[in-house]
Amino acid sequence: MSSVYQNKISSCRICGSNQLKTVIHLAKMPFTDEFISSDQLGTEFLSDIDIAVCKQCACAQNINDTDMGAYYQDYTYSVQSSGFALSFMSTLAERIKSNYFSNKTAPSILEIGSGTGEQLMAFKKLGFRVIGVEPSDKLSEYANSQEIKTLTTFFDENTTQIVDPEFRTVDAIVTSYTFDHIPRPVEVLNNIHKILNDDGLLIIEVHNLELIRQRNEFCLFEHEHYTYLNERTMRYLLNQNNFDVVTFKLLEESEKRANSLLVVAKKANKSNISEVDVLNEIHLLDSLNNEINKSISRIDNWLNENKKYKIVAYGAGGRGIMTIAALANSNYIQYIVDKNPKSDNIFAPKSHLPVYGIERLAENRADKILIFSFGYYNEIVSELTSKFGYTKDQFISILELLEPANA
């Protein structure tokens, strides 16, 4: 996939201004999910990631448009193997039901980027009528096999023309870690507004830029992500596009996944003026690139200091792949494990580290396990200690190296 087409944008994805200031630069980074075989080493897509902030609306964004059509056809991300993620989905569905639909029989809900259908399954169990929209052939095929009706397509103005009549308008739309993958968010919000019932709800979960900044979590700056929002800029975006924020507090922090910004919004008849302190937002992001470089150096230094040990990375998701791709000392990592690897005999893009299932930790034991999936840290440690006899002092969370206070 090395011949992927990219185009640099000239105007803000949110407000249309041409006043974009680049604040983050990561050189020659891969896609998060383009795992390769041994005969494909060196052919993977690599390109710089540049993140800008708009001087007009303060929204942070990727300045490159990347042709993702073929990539998403083969995309296979799933949370089926994570107990915490499945618990989160059940809690989210229950809270939406109890807070907003307790008196409504069989409310309808559409999910944008529905994956293998776990979130919709949680809603279905509570009596919702559900339908998913998912561009990945593999994920939508699996969801349909589980009797979660899923359309294999991108969500756009034509979606209402291909869904069953009962879903031409819906009571709720949910999109979880998908909205930030959308290059034209304003167009999508306009299309959402058209098919939501007058009292309909929009539930969006994205990565929280505020937490990215606080943790120096540069791995979440990806080719696949186009926008980066915090509560302030999310409110601005929604208000400008005929939605009112209902709450950012639907779930407690302990109930959320790592780095989650979760918002519930409702339709409004007109856009509202929402003020953002643009200078403050720019100031907060201006120094982030320097802090990111310091975090990368901390991880590289830790790997160098511990190179006498057999170090294994846990987590072949975006956090692991992108963090490792930015390192100079990734060769001190022996291999990567994941509970749900994409397939057998694969290697991570750029670093070319082999990726295995967690059983590899029994066959080829590690001295230290660096956990990139820190949101599931306790779950991972519990499983590996009980299954394979590892001890708690053998684990380290990547957060301990990313954040200055923990270094």
Secondary structure in CASP SS format (residue, H / E / C, confidence):
PFRMAT SS
TARGET T0000
AUTHOR 0000-0000-0000
METHOD secondary structure of the structure
MODEL  1
M C 1.00
S C 1.00
S C 1.00
V C 1.00
Y C 1.00
Q E 1.00
N E 1.00
K E 1.00
I C 1.00
S C 1.00
S C 1.00
C C 1.00
R C 1.00
I C 1.00
C C 1.00
G C 1.00
S C 1.00
N C 1.00
Q C 1.00
L E 1.00
K E 1.00
T E 1.00
V E 1.00
I E 1.00
H E 1.00
L E 1.00
A E 1.00
K E 1.00
M E 1.00
P C 1.00
F C 1.00
T C 1.00
D C 1.00
E C 1.00
F C 1.00
I E 1.00
S C 1.00
S H 1.00
D H 1.00
Q H 1.00
L C 1.00
G C 1.00
T C 1.00
E C 1.00
F C 1.00
L C 1.00
S E 1.00
D E 1.00
I E 1.00
D E 1.00
I E 1.00
A E 1.00
V E 1.00
C E 1.00
K C 1.00
Q C 1.00
C C 1.00
A C 1.00
C C 1.00
A E 1.00
Q E 1.00
N E 1.00
I C 1.00
N E 1.00
D E 1.00
T E 1.00
D C 1.00
M C 1.00
G H 1.00
A H 1.00
Y H 1.00
Y H 1.00
Q H 1.00
D C 1.00
Y C 1.00
T C 1.00
Y C 1.00
S C 1.00
V C 1.00
Q C 1.00
S C 1.00
S C 1.00
G H 1.00
F H 1.00
A H 1.00
L H 1.00
S H 1.00
F H 1.00
M H 1.00
S H 1.00
T H 1.00
L H 1.00
A H 1.00
E H 1.00
R H 1.00
I H 1.00
K H 1.00
S H 1.00
N H 1.00
Y H 1.00
F C 1.00
S C 1.00
N C 1.00
K C 1.00
T C 1.00
A C 1.00
P C 1.00
S E 1.00
I E 1.00
L E 1.00
E E 1.00
I E 1.00
G C 1.00
S C 1.00
G C 1.00
T C 1.00
G C 1.00
E H 1.00
Q H 1.00
L H 1.00
M H 1.00
A H 1.00
F H 1.00
K H 1.00
K H 1.00
L C 1.00
G C 1.00
F C 1.00
R E 1.00
V E 1.00
I E 1.00
G E 1.00
V E 1.00
E C 1.00
P C 1.00
S C 1.00
D H 1.00
K H 1.00
L H 1.00
S H 1.00
E H 1.00
Y H 1.00
A H 1.00
N H 1.00
S H 1.00
Q C 1.00
E C 1.00
I C 1.00
K C 1.00
T E 1.00
L E 1.00
T C 1.00
T C 1.00
F C 1.00
F C 1.00
D C 1.00
E C 1.00
N C 1.00
T H 1.00
T H 1.00
Q H 1.00
I H 1.00
V C 1.00
D C 1.00
P H 1.00
E H 1.00
F H 1.00
R C 1.00
T C 1.00
V E 1.00
D E 1.00
A E 1.00
I E 1.00
V E 1.00
T E 1.00
S E 1.00
Y C 1.00
T C 1.00
F H 1.00
D H 1.00
H H 1.00
I C 1.00
P C 1.00
R C 1.00
P H 1.00
V H 1.00
E H 1.00
V H 1.00
L H 1.00
N H 1.00
N H 1.00
I H 1.00
H H 1.00
K H 1.00
I H 1.00
L E 1.00
N E 1.00
D E 1.00
D E 1.00
G E 1.00
L E 1.00
L E 1.00
I E 1.00
I E 1.00
E E 1.00
V E 1.00
H E 1.00
N E 1.00
L H 1.00
E H 1.00
L H 1.00
I H 1.00
R H 1.00
Q H 1.00
R H 1.00
N C 1.00
E C 1.00
F H 1.00
C H 1.00
L H 1.00
F C 1.00
E C 1.00
H C 1.00
E C 1.00
H C 1.00
Y C 1.00
T E 1.00
Y E 1.00
L E 1.00
N C 1.00
E H 1.00
R H 1.00
T H 1.00
M H 1.00
R H 1.00
Y H 1.00
L H 1.00
L H 1.00
N H 1.00
Q H 1.00
N C 1.00
N C 1.00
F E 1.00
D E 1.00
V E 1.00
V E 1.00
T E 1.00
F C 1.00
K C 1.00
L C 1.00
L C 1.00
E C 1.00
E H 1.00
S H 1.00
E H 1.00
K C 1.00
R C 1.00
A C 1.00
N C 1.00
S E 1.00
L E 1.00
L E 1.00
V E 1.00
V E 1.00
A E 1.00
K E 1.00
K E 1.00
A C 1.00
N C 1.00
K C 1.00
S C 1.00
N C 1.00
I C 1.00
S C 1.00
E C 1.00
V C 1.00
D C 1.00
V H 1.00
L H 1.00
N H 1.00
E H 1.00
I H 1.00
H H 1.00
L H 1.00
L H 1.00
D H 1.00
S C 1.00
L H 1.00
N H 1.00
N H 1.00
E H 1.00
I H 1.00
N H 1.00
K H 1.00
S H 1.00
I H 1.00
S H 1.00
R H 1.00
I H 1.00
D H 1.00
N H 1.00
W H 1.00
L H 1.00
N H 1.00
E H 1.00
N C 1.00
K C 1.00
K C 1.00
Y C 1.00
K C 1.00
I E 1.00
V E 1.00
A E 1.00
Y E 1.00
G C 1.00
A C 1.00
G C 1.00
G H 1.00
R H 1.00
G H 1.00
I H 1.00
M H 1.00
T H 1.00
I H 1.00
A H 1.00
A C 1.00
L C 1.00
A C 1.00
N C 1.00
S H 1.00
N H 1.00
Y H 1.00
I E 1.00
Q E 1.00
Y E 1.00
I E 1.00
V E 1.00
D C 1.00
K C 1.00
N C 1.00
P C 1.00
K C 1.00
S C 1.00
D C 1.00
N C 1.00
I E 1.00
F E 1.00
A C 1.00
P C 1.00
K C 1.00
S C 1.00
H C 1.00
L C 1.00
P E 1.00
V E 1.00
Y E 1.00
G C 1.00
I C 1.00
E C 1.00
R H 1.00
L H 1.00
A H 1.00
E H 1.00
N C 1.00
R C 1.00
A C 1.00
D C 1.00
K E 1.00
I E 1.00
L E 1.00
I E 1.00
F C 1.00
S C 1.00
F H 1.00
G H 1.00
Y H 1.00
Y H 1.00
N H 1.00
E H 1.00
I H 1.00
V H 1.00
S H 1.00
E H 1.00
L H 1.00
T H 1.00
S H 1.00
K H 1.00
F H 1.00
G C 1.00
Y C 1.00
T C 1.00
K H 1.00
D H 1.00
Q H 1.00
F E 1.00
I E 1.00
S E 1.00
I C 1.00
L H 1.00
E H 1.00
L H 1.00
L H 1.00
E C 1.00
P H 1.00
A H 1.00
N H 1.00
A C 1.00
END
